Amino acid sequence: MNRTDRNEQRASQILQAALQCFLVKGFHQTSMRDIAQAAAVSLGNLYNHFPGKEALILATAEAEQDELQPLLQRLTDCNGERAQVQGFLQDFHALCRQPEWALLSVEVLAESARNPAVAAAFAGNRAQLQRGLAGALQQVVRRERRRPALPAALQAQVLLDAIESDALRQGLGEARAADADVLDPGLLAALLGGRS
């Protein structure tokens, strides 16, 4: 393994340790020393890879972008097939409902309110997801030859907001059995428009 590969592997190890620390303590309660200890590296070595905690938080946004790529590719490849879009929505919902994802989402929201660089990084991921979904929804409309009830960008925003909100409530334990399932076939058909 060459030096570049070792450095990339070490940076990845540090980022994974940071993510675990962020999940346990949150962004603000986690120190660089905590991260170095969790990653089993010296504090100096940690600073060689990441100049500070903000750089680790921004690397978290990059990791999120990498995790979203297969979902975005699925949207790109949907060819206007409603079932493919519905499959994407179900997969995205499952991802968002992971407890770790929900906890980090809360941390990201709080940090985004304080730090414009963090807000921009995560907003870029959300915008990319929304554009991909809007494009796929436009393909569905063309394929089904129907007139949409909402513009595709707004429809995508509503769908993503509904999924993320539901997943966040589930992840934080606020959901109740009486709450509507955001991916209920009837509700999903209403949100997607057209046939159920």
C-alpha positions, 0 to 999 in steps of 0.5 A: 500500500503506497503512502497516498492509500495509507493517508486515505485509509487513515482519513477514512478511519478518523472520519468513522471515529468522528461520526461515532463520537458525534452520534454519542456526544454531538458536534459541540461536546465532541473534542478533537482529543475524543476523536483522536482517541476513538480513531487510535491516532495521535492528536497531531496525526489527526490535525495532519488529516483534518485541521479542525472539527469543522473540517470533519463536519464538512467531511461528513457532508461529503460522506452523506453525498457518497451515500446518496449516490446510488439513490441518485443513480436510481433516479437517473435510471428510472426512465419515467417508470413510476415503480422505480420512483416509488422504490427510490422513495421507499429506499430513501425513507429506509435510509432516513429512518436509520437511528444514526441518520436521524441523530446526525440530522438533528446535529446537522440542523443545529450546526447549520443554523450556526455555521454557513459553511456547514449549511451550504454543504448539506443544503447542496446535498439536499438540492442535488437530491431534490433536482434528481427527484424532480427530474424523475417525476418529470419523466413519469409525467411524460411517460404517463402523458398527464398533467401534473398537479404541482410543478416537479420541483415543488412535488419533489420538495414536498415528498422529501420533506414528508419523508425526512420529517417522518423519519426524523420523528421515528428516529427521535421516538416521537412517532405514534402508531396513529400517525399516517404512514408517509409511504402509504400507497394512497397517500403516496399516489396523492403526493405523486399525482396520477394513478395509484 
